């Protein structure tokens, strides 16, 4: 077995396990991850796993042991930095984020792993103890997300994972309720962040993992209820697919996998065993000896009932809900796509245009301090299409429309969106055009249509041509930013000017809104011939 080995010959990363889950060394190079509570336990080993994948890891913890974790990663060639931070204090969190930004830059991955667990009778805990638990378990993740997610949204990329627990366990009222509040917070936040934003936020329940935290919990429970630690450990070992507690390297590998595959889990509550069971590492149907119904201890009936039944029943219900939710999401997505797809050509339809154009503008604005750059709207109309329908019939006209749609798919780039605008008209949303000539794109489309042979039902070869017009965002204007409908109207004026000039050609406008206003022309009522005189029209043929 191959391992990524650190000092003292101790295994910190199970390389073979990561590979079985489909991850390779340095597959996430140059990403930056902040893992809270990463001096020990799940956070520590997740830091090792992500460092193995090439991530720059920010280890944030109040314990100085975090420095040893960072040293181990650095000694083997990984990139990590320890930031001593009291996450319960807002000032400390602000200093932490500033230091990470100076060291690594913006954060790509945030794992809210830090947790505070104080075992005791729920009604006997003081308000200050409740506030302390909530400060670490809920307020700190919220505050970090408030500061980090806006930057992720601006770069249209990011992953936020919060580790949570079961809904309720005895003597852990403040911990469980704060973790459930965090889970609800993640769901609410995901509903405010659209999936197409590029940012994924969701929750993961890792199960009972073999860490120092679990060991301390076992000790506290033993003292509280007077039961031997070995008995409590058996009851806490009710993990599907395991004979005991979950190995910490397994929990870490699962979290690393979720980081690599985050978009598909946006807004969900996910069982930490999912990647391990999907890749055949564990069999979640296997029952361990510790899960036998014959295992009873008369001294602790309530504790065992609460612990075992909650772990078993709640996990089963959650998995059913997750599965059903995914099925509904897939069905809804297919229904939405169907309502926005042209049944004849398979292209997007006009209903989709509003959503797609606004989305591209929003994404471009996130990457620009002023206005979106490089978005062009191109209108294409098939020349003499009515004559084709009249001479050969509407079924052949449909055939021409299908063929044109295939040509557009072949000639446009993967980043372009093609829409059946209506009748014989098509709309193309071409983005990132500043480094790629719009004239080259439309000319390539025009010549492809002109050179294509459309074969009729009786075998005759028919030639078709098209006329196009285009206009761009932002038209270099700071004083007035046009609506996308206005830009389509400008492209439409150019397209009809191309038709009036003999067809089988294209015109495009190269004027900002200020210039149009200065010459007394409305963008919704363009005089292309007059604009040509001002040198504001790009044309394939002289007018």
Secondary structure, DSSP 8 states (H G I E B T S, - for coil): ---EE-GGG-EEE-HHHHHHTT--TTTTTT-EEEEET-SSHHHHHHHHHHHHTT-EEEEEESSTHHHHHHHHHHHTT-EEEEEE--TTSHHHHHHHHHHHHHHT-S-SEEEE-------S-GGGS-HHHHHHHHIIIIIHHHHHHHHHHHHHHHHT-EEEEEE---S--TT-HHHHHHHHHHHHHHHHHHHHS-GGGSEEEEEEE--SBSSHHHHHHHHHHHHHHT--HHHHHHHHT--TT-SSSB-HHHHHHHHHHHHHTGGGGTT-EEETTHHHHHTTS--TT---GGG-TT---GGGHHHHIIIIIIIIIIHHHHHHHHHHHHHHHHHHHHHHHHHTB-TTT-SB-HHHHHHHHHHHHHHHHHT-SSS--SEEEEEEEETTHHHHHHHH-HHHHHHHHHHHHHHHHHHS-TT-EEEEEETTEEEEEE-SGGGS-HHHHHHHHHHHHHH--EE-TTS-EE---EEEEEEEESTT-SS----HHHHHHHHHHHHHHHHHTTSS-EEEE---HHHHHHTT--TTS--HHHHHHTT-EEESS--
